[in-house]
């Protein structure tokens, strides 16, 4: 199948607009920017709408056409609501991202036609806009979860969980559902063993149905303890996990609608529990259908031929690629 024909087959999505929810109060203004990123003027900031959307790429590889399609939906929905679009650099995991990908990521987004009003390259009132600079937010959230008894330390490795006979596979990239091995262990025992490496897991309310209305896929419901189990919010290498960092940042930045891929529908249920435990108001959610390759597999950053940079080098134009 020709590449252009494959793109036309895979890029098809409608984006009805929903009314945004009220924003969550933000924090003090900040003009910080990511290291190695040049300061530029962002698009004209809209002040007559409470809608706040975001682009949240991770610099772990080159952005591909699937990212662009989902991000374009986010931008179009922000524009349709007369709102503000934020760029957040999700570089929290230093073991996976490369610093050189940050300016490349911003350059590729600009080339494609994205315009944001706040971000690591231009600052804004809700910064910093790079997760590597937002550790204090995550520490405060973890301490609140600990104080409320929502989390517990877990020494189980990935292998331990895979080998557990009672651990069915989850419906997303989280892997097997955690069987609750460390749920009832005494935390003081671990605290006394300073050399013990452990994650902090969120204790889900077993049997509770977590429901939300998705702007694209409609009513969604996932049962805690069945569709997903206790999940990691803080890793043993002293780094906040995606679920915690994402929920904390979306709340602190006043995001009113989260637009992202359908592979994160189950993550939304987890994050709704975090919003509740932390006393945050959840945003609205809009999940986009995933772009698949000609073999029916989800596009990933390993698909270098469909990266925005490769397509640009092949003299593709943003206008032709935006024919979703």
C-alpha positions as CSV (number, residue, x, y, z in Angstrom):
1,X,0.0,0.0,0.0
2,X,1.4,3.4,-0.9
3,X,2.2,5.7,2.0
4,X,-0.1,8.5,1.0
5,X,-3.0,6.0,0.5
6,X,-2.2,4.5,3.9
7,X,-2.4,7.9,5.5
8,X,-5.8,8.6,3.9
9,X,-7.1,5.3,5.1
10,X,-6.0,5.8,8.7
11,X,-6.7,9.5,9.3
12,X,-10.4,9.9,9.8
13,X,-12.0,11.5,12.9
14,X,-14.8,13.9,13.6
15,X,-14.5,16.4,16.5
16,X,-17.8,17.6,17.9
17,X,-17.4,20.4,20.5
18,X,-18.6,20.2,24.1
19,X,-18.9,23.0,26.6
20,X,-15.9,23.3,28.8
21,X,-16.0,22.9,32.5
22,X,-14.9,25.6,35.0
23,X,-11.2,25.8,35.3
24,X,-9.2,24.8,38.4
25,X,-7.4,27.7,40.0
26,X,-3.7,27.9,39.0
27,X,-0.6,28.9,40.7
28,X,1.7,31.9,40.8
29,X,3.0,33.3,37.5
30,X,6.3,31.9,36.1
31,X,8.4,32.8,33.1
32,X,10.7,29.8,33.2
33,X,11.4,27.8,30.1
34,X,13.0,24.5,29.2
35,X,16.8,24.4,28.9
36,X,18.0,24.6,25.3
37,X,14.7,26.1,24.1
38,X,14.8,29.5,22.5
39,X,12.2,32.1,23.6
40,X,9.6,33.0,21.0
41,X,6.4,34.9,20.9
42,X,3.4,32.6,21.2
43,X,0.1,33.1,19.6
44,X,-2.3,35.9,20.8
45,X,-3.7,34.8,24.1
46,X,-7.4,34.6,24.4
47,X,-9.0,36.2,27.4
48,X,-12.7,35.9,26.7
49,X,-13.1,32.2,27.3
50,X,-12.4,29.9,30.2
51,X,-11.6,27.0,27.9
52,X,-8.0,25.7,28.5
53,X,-6.7,22.8,26.4
54,X,-3.2,21.4,26.2
55,X,-0.6,19.5,24.1
56,X,1.5,17.2,26.2
57,X,4.2,15.5,24.1
58,X,7.1,13.6,25.7
59,X,10.6,14.0,24.2
60,X,11.3,10.3,24.1
61,X,11.5,10.2,20.3
62,X,10.4,12.1,17.2
63,X,6.8,13.1,16.9
64,X,4.8,11.0,14.4
65,X,1.7,11.6,12.3
66,X,-0.5,10.0,15.0
67,X,0.6,12.5,17.5
68,X,0.0,15.3,15.1
69,X,-3.6,14.1,14.4
70,X,-4.5,14.0,18.1
71,X,-2.8,17.3,18.8
72,X,-4.6,18.9,15.9
73,X,-7.9,17.8,17.3
74,X,-6.9,19.5,20.6
75,X,-6.0,22.7,18.8
76,X,-9.2,22.8,16.8
77,X,-11.3,22.2,19.9
78,X,-9.5,25.1,21.7
79,X,-10.0,27.3,18.7
80,X,-13.7,26.4,18.4
81,X,-14.2,27.3,22.0
82,X,-12.2,30.6,21.7
83,X,-9.9,29.2,24.3
84,X,-6.2,28.9,25.3
85,X,-3.9,26.2,24.2
86,X,-1.0,25.2,26.4
87,X,2.2,23.2,25.5
88,X,3.5,21.1,28.3
89,X,6.9,19.3,27.9
90,X,6.5,15.9,29.7
91,X,10.1,15.2,30.3
92,X,9.7,13.8,33.8
93,X,11.4,10.5,33.0
94,X,15.1,11.2,32.6
95,X,15.7,7.5,31.8
96,X,13.7,7.7,28.5
97,X,13.8,11.3,27.1
98,X,16.7,12.9,25.3
99,X,17.4,16.7,25.7
100,X,17.9,17.2,22.0
101,X,14.4,16.0,21.3
102,X,12.9,19.0,23.1
103,X,13.8,21.7,20.6
104,X,13.2,19.3,17.7
105,X,9.7,18.6,19.2
106,X,8.9,22.3,19.3
107,X,10.3,22.9,15.8
108,X,8.2,20.1,14.4
109,X,5.0,21.3,16.0
110,X,5.6,24.8,14.8
111,X,6.3,23.5,11.3
112,X,3.1,21.5,11.2
113,X,1.1,24.6,12.1
114,X,0.5,24.4,15.8
115,X,0.1,27.7,17.8
116,X,0.0,27.7,21.6
117,X,-0.4,30.6,23.9
118,X,1.6,29.2,26.9
119,X,4.6,26.9,26.9
120,X,8.2,26.1,27.8
121,X,9.4,28.3,24.9
122,X,7.4,31.4,25.8
123,X,6.3,31.1,29.5
124,X,2.9,32.0,30.9
125,X,1.1,32.4,34.2
126,X,0.9,28.6,34.9
127,X,4.5,27.5,34.5
128,X,7.0,26.0,34.6
129,X,5.8,24.2,31.5
130,X,8.4,21.3,31.7
131,X,7.6,18.5,34.1
132,X,11.3,18.2,35.1
133,X,10.9,21.6,36.8
134,X,7.6,20.8,38.6
135,X,8.9,18.4,41.2
136,X,7.6,20.4,44.1
137,X,4.0,20.0,42.8
138,X,4.3,16.2,42.7
139,X,6.0,15.9,46.1
140,X,3.1,18.0,47.7
141,X,0.6,15.7,46.0
142,X,2.3,12.5,47.2
143,X,2.4,13.8,50.7
144,X,-1.3,14.6,50.6
145,X,-2.0,11.1,49.4
146,X,0.1,9.6,52.1
147,X,-1.5,11.7,54.8
148,X,-5.0,10.6,53.6
149,X,-4.1,6.9,53.5
150,X,-4.7,6.6,49.8
151,X,-1.3,5.1,49.0
152,X,1.0,2.4,50.3
153,X,4.6,1.2,49.7
154,X,5.0,-1.8,47.4
155,X,8.2,-3.8,46.9
156,X,6.9,-6.0,44.1
157,X,8.9,-6.0,40.9
158,X,7.3,-6.2,37.4
159,X,8.4,-9.9,37.3
160,X,6.7,-10.5,40.7
161,X,3.4,-9.2,39.2
162,X,3.8,-11.1,35.9
163,X,4.4,-14.3,37.8
164,X,1.4,-13.9,40.1
165,X,-1.3,-16.3,39.1
166,X,-4.0,-14.0,40.2
167,X,-2.8,-11.0,38.0
168,X,-4.9,-10.7,34.8
169,X,-3.8,-8.4,32.0
170,X,-5.0,-4.8,32.2
171,X,-6.6,-3.3,29.1
172,X,-3.7,-0.8,28.5
173,X,0.0,-0.4,28.7
174,X,0.1,-0.8,32.5
175,X,0.6,-4.5,32.2
176,X,-1.0,-7.2,34.5
177,X,-3.4,-6.0,37.1
178,X,-1.7,-5.7,40.5
179,X,-2.8,-8.6,42.8
180,X,-2.6,-6.5,46.0
181,X,0.4,-8.4,47.4
182,X,1.7,-5.4,49.6
183,X,-1.7,-3.9,50.3
184,X,-1.9,-5.0,53.9
185,X,1.8,-5.0,54.8
186,X,2.9,-2.7,57.7
187,X,4.5,0.4,56.1
188,X,6.7,0.9,59.2
189,X,8.5,-2.3,58.4
190,X,9.6,-0.9,55.0
191,X,10.5,2.5,56.5
192,X,12.9,0.8,58.9
193,X,14.6,-1.0,56.0
194,X,16.3,2.0,54.4
195,X,17.8,-0.2,51.6
196,X,14.5,-1.5,50.4
197,X,13.4,0.0,47.1
198,X,9.7,0.4,46.8
199,X,7.0,2.1,44.7
200,X,4.0,4.0,46.2
201,X,0.8,2.5,44.9
202,X,-2.7,4.1,45.0
203,X,-5.3,1.9,46.7
204,X,-8.3,1.7,44.4
205,X,-11.8,1.2,45.8
206,X,-12.4,-2.4,44.8
207,X,-15.8,-2.9,43.1
208,X,-16.5,0.8,42.5
209,X,-17.6,1.8,39.0
210,X,-15.7,4.8,37.7
211,X,-17.8,6.5,35.1
212,X,-17.3,9.6,32.8
213,X,-18.7,10.9,29.6
214,X,-16.1,11.1,26.9
215,X,-16.6,13.8,24.3
216,X,-15.9,11.4,21.4
217,X,-16.8,7.9,22.6
218,X,-19.7,8.7,25.0
219,X,-20.4,7.0,28.3
220,X,-17.4,5.1,29.8
221,X,-17.3,2.9,32.8
222,X,-14.5,1.0,34.4
223,X,-14.7,-1.1,37.6
224,X,-11.8,-0.6,40.1
225,X,-10.2,-3.9,41.1
226,X,-11.5,-5.6,37.9
227,X,-10.6,-3.4,34.9
228,X,-7.5,-2.0,36.7
229,X,-5.9,-2.5,40.1
230,X,-3.7,-0.5,42.5
231,X,-1.4,1.6,40.3
232,X,2.0,3.2,40.9
233,X,2.0,7.0,41.6
234,X,5.6,7.2,42.7
235,X,8.4,5.0,41.4
236,X,11.2,3.4,43.4
237,X,13.8,5.6,41.6
238,X,12.1,8.7,43.2
239,X,10.2,9.8,40.1
240,X,6.5,10.5,40.0
241,X,4.6,8.2,37.7
242,X,2.7,9.4,34.7
243,X,-0.8,9.1,36.3
244,X,0.2,11.4,39.2
245,X,2.2,13.9,37.2
246,X,-0.5,14.2,34.5
247,X,-3.4,14.7,37.0
248,X,-1.5,17.2,39.1
249,X,-0.3,19.3,36.1
250,X,-3.7,19.3,34.4
251,X,-5.3,20.6,37.7
252,X,-2.6,23.1,38.5
253,X,-2.6,24.5,34.9
254,X,-6.4,24.9,34.9
255,X,-7.0,22.5,32.0
256,X,-10.7,22.3,31.3
257,X,-10.6,19.6,28.6
258,X,-8.0,16.9,28.1
259,X,-7.7,15.7,24.4
260,X,-5.6,12.5,24.0
261,X,-5.5,9.1,22.4
262,X,-8.0,6.3,23.0
263,X,-5.3,4.2,24.6
264,X,-5.6,6.4,27.7
265,X,-9.3,5.8,28.4
266,X,-8.4,3.5,31.2
267,X,-5.9,5.9,32.6
268,X,-8.7,8.5,32.8
269,X,-10.5,6.2,35.3
270,X,-7.3,6.1,37.4
271,X,-6.8,9.8,37.2
272,X,-10.4,10.5,38.2
273,X,-9.6,8.7,41.5
274,X,-6.5,10.8,41.9
275,X,-8.5,14.0,41.3
276,X,-11.0,13.0,44.0
277,X,-8.3,12.0,46.5
278,X,-6.5,15.3,46.0
279,X,-9.6,17.4,46.0
280,X,-9.3,18.5,42.4
281,X,-12.2,19.0,39.9
282,X,-11.7,16.7,36.9
283,X,-11.6,18.3,33.5
284,X,-13.7,17.1,30.5
285,X,-12.2,14.4,28.4
286,X,-12.1,13.8,24.7
287,X,-10.3,10.7,23.4
288,X,-9.3,10.3,19.8
289,X,-9.2,7.1,17.8
290,X,-5.7,5.8,17.3
291,X,-3.9,5.9,14.0
292,X,-2.8,2.4,12.9
293,X,-0.3,1.3,10.3
294,X,-1.1,-0.8,7.3
295,X,-0.7,-3.9,9.5
296,X,-3.4,-2.6,12.0
297,X,-0.8,-1.8,14.7
298,X,-0.8,1.4,16.6
299,X,1.7,4.0,15.4
300,X,4.6,4.5,17.8
301,X,7.8,6.5,17.9
302,X,9.6,3.6,16.3
303,X,7.7,4.3,13.1
304,X,10.4,6.7,11.9
305,X,9.1,6.8,8.3
306,X,5.9,8.6,9.6
307,X,7.7,11.0,11.9
308,X,7.0,14.6,11.2
309,X,10.7,15.2,10.7
310,X,11.0,12.4,8.1
311,X,7.9,13.6,6.3
312,X,9.3,17.1,6.2
313,X,12.6,15.8,4.8
314,X,10.5,14.0,2.1
315,X,9.2,17.5,1.1
316,X,5.7,16.8,2.4
317,X,3.8,20.0,3.3
318,X,1.9,20.6,6.5
319,X,-1.2,21.4,4.4
320,X,-1.2,18.0,2.7
321,X,-0.6,16.1,6.0
322,X,-3.4,18.0,7.7
323,X,-6.0,16.5,5.4
324,X,-7.4,14.3,8.2
